[in-house]
Amino acid sequence: MPQPDYATRVPPTLPPKRHTGRIVFWVMFGLAAVLLVTSIVIPIVTIKPYSTPTMSMANTILPGDEIFAASGSGIRRGDVVVLHLPVAVSGINGDFVKRAIGLPGDHVACCAGGHVTVNGKPLDESYLYPGDPPSRITFSVRLGHGQLWVMGDHRKISFDSQDWGPVPASDVIGRVVLVNHDFKLTALQTPPTFVTDGLAPVDTRSGVYLAWPALTIVSVLALLVLAITGITRFMIRRRRSSKNLPLPPAAFTSSS
């Protein structure tokens, strides 16, 4: 029995280069998506925001500034920390923002030579509020196990270890890593005097937290570029396919 004589179009296979290009595209898209999620989730989990209503840490932190404290990070001398102190210690059940001057085992004193000293080393406290003395009181304390000596940068008005004495290190909620002042983020680092006196290492920790906003912006831009590129290539391929559509098959019958 004679068979119809017509051609059947065979779909073209994807060229190797285009196949590799698609794989690279989706790998890059997936990496950008993972970076975006990571840059959002990790700060939410590890950093807590706080507001600062008082002048006790001026001019480092001003009233109205938003601060971000990282939990689970080791405290060094010179760090600004958030503490939750019980009524038995501070007289108020609340959170406080202060600078850690002495760590467990340190000898802290004031004011020989007009300076606070830590283990006999005088601090050049350039962060103090202009015109403030290094302390409102004279003290000489050897910190015990699990104790910190904390002070505000505005010494004249700050309620801190000048009033409370040593505070429990276990009451530290986190270390302040970023300060948002008028929508400008600033990373807090160890003051130079602690590094110069050998009381703390050079601070390289805060750069990580400044990188998170930049990583978020880069990830969003990468996703936008990739999405636009993908849509553009899809439209081009679709237009080319519509131009190359096969004609309807024409049947031919053979004479017997």
N, C-alpha and C positions, 0 to 999 in steps of 0.2 A: 504494500500500500504506500503510495507516495506520501512523503512528509512535507510539511510546509517549509518553504525555503526562506528563512529570515535570520538575521544576526541577533545574537544575545550579547548585551553589554556586560562586560566583567568589571566589577568595581575595582578601581585602582588601589593598590596597596600603599600604605603610608611610607614615604621615603625614609630611610634610616636617619637622615639628619633631622627631619621634622619630628620623628619619634623621640630622638634624644632631646630635642628642644622642649618637647612637652614635659618630659621627665624633669629636666632642669627647672622649668618654670614652676611646676607643682612643688618641687623640693624647696625652692626659694620662697614660695608662697607659704608653705608650711613652717619654715624657719622663722619668717617674719611674724606669723601668727603666734608661734610659741614665745618669741621674744616679747611681743606685746602683752600677752597674758602674764608672763613672768614679771615684766616691769610694773605691772599693776598689782598683782597678787602679793608678791614678796613684801613690798613696802606696807601694804595694808596689814599683813600678818605680823611684821616685825617692828613697825613704827607706830607710835600713838601720838596724836596731836593734843596739845594743851594750850590754854590761853594764859596770858600773864597780866593780871589786873594791877600789880603793884610796881613800885619803883625800886624794889630791893636789889634787883640785878642790873640797874642802869649803870652805865650806858650800854652794856653788852646786850641786854634784853630790856626793851621798853614796854610800858603798859600798852596793851592792845596787840602786841606781837603774838603771832602764833608760833609755838615751838613744837619740834618733833623729837620724841625720845625713843631711842632704840633699846629694846629690852635684851637681856642676855649677853650684854657686852661687858668685859672687864673694866673696872673703874681705875683710872690713873690719877695721880696728883694733878690738879689743875682742871680736871673735867668739870663741866657743869652738869648737875644731876637733878632729877626729879625724885623727891622723897615723899613717902606717905608716912607721916609721923603720928603716933597715937597721942591721946590727950595727956597721958602720963609723962610724955617727953616735952611736948611743945605747948601744952595747954589748949590746943585746938586739934580736932581730928580732921586733918586736911592734908593737901599736897603742897609741897614747897619746892622752889627752884633755888639751888645754892651751888656754890663752887666747892669741890672737894679739895681742901688744903692739905690734910694729913690722912694717911692710911693706917691700918692697924700696925702697931709697933713703933710708929713715928713719935718723935718728941717735937711738939709744936709749942712755940712761945712768942711773946710780944711784950715790950717793943724795944729790945736792945738795938741801939743805933737807928731807931725809927722804922724798923722793919719787922714783919712777921718772919720768923725763922722756922725751918723744917729740918730737923736733925742738925741744927747749928748753921744751916745755910740760909742767908737772908734772901728774901724774895723781892725782886724788883717788879712790883705789881702795877704795871702800866694800865691794867684794865680797871683800876679803881675809879669810882666816880670822882670827877675833878673837885679837889679841895678836901676830900675825905681823908681822915687819918687811917693807918693800917688796922686799927682796932679801937673800940670805945673803952676797952678794959685791958688790964695787964693780966697775962696768963702764962702758965708754964705747965703743960700737960703731957704725960706719956700715955699714948693711946693703947688700950688693951686689945685683946683678940676680938675681932668683929666690930671695931669702933672706927668712926670717921670724925674728922674735924671739918665742919662745913661753915662757909661764910658767904654772905652776899657781897656783890661788888660795890653796892652803895652802903658802906659800913655804918654810916651815921644812923640810918633808919632801918637797917636789916635786922630782923629777929633770926638768930642763928646760934651757932655754938658759943658765941659771946654770951648768950642768955641761957642756952640749954646745956652747954658742955658737950662732951662727945655724944654722937648719935649712933644707933645701930646700923651697920652696913647692910643688914638684911632688909632695912626699910627703903632701900634705893629701888625705885621702879624702873629707872632706865637712865641712860646718858643722853643728854641733849646733843643732837647731831646737826640739826638745821634750825634756823630762825627765819621766819617769814615776816619781813618788815615792809609794809606797803607793796606787797606782791613781789618782793625781791628776796630770793633765797640766799642765805649766807651759811656756810658751813663753819661750825665751831671747832677750833683746833686747840691743842695744848699750848698755853701761853709760853713764849720763848724763855721766860725766867726759869721755868721748871726743867726745860731741856738744857739750858746753859748750866744750871747747877747740878745736872746729872740726876735729877729727881724723877724724870720721865723721858722716854725715848721720843725721837722725832715723830710727830703725828702724821700718819698717812691713812688714817681710817675714814675720814669724812668724805674723801673724794669719791668713795663708792656710793654714798648716798646722793651726791650731786649728779652721779652718772645715771641714776634711775629716771629722772625726768627727761634727760637727753635720749636715753634708750627708748622711752615711750614715744617721743616725737619721731625718732628715726624709724621705728617700727611702723607707725601709722603712715608715714610718708612712703615707706617701701611697699606697704600693702596697697596704697592708692595707685602708685606707679604700676605695680604688677597687675592690679585689677583693670586699669585703663589699657595696659598693653594686651592683656588677655582678651578683653572685649573687642578691641580694635582688630586683633588678628582673627578672632572668630567672625566678625562682620566681613573682613576681606575674603576669608575662605568661603563664606556663604555666598558672597556675590560671585566669586569665581565659579562655584559649583552651579549656580543658577544659569550662568552663561554656557556651561558645558553639558547641560542636560541632554540626554540622548533623544533622538526622534522616535516616535512610536514605531514599533516594529511593523514592517510591511510584509504581509504574507504572500507567498508566491505558490501557485499551483502548477504542477507539471502536467503536460498532456500525456495521455496514455498512448 
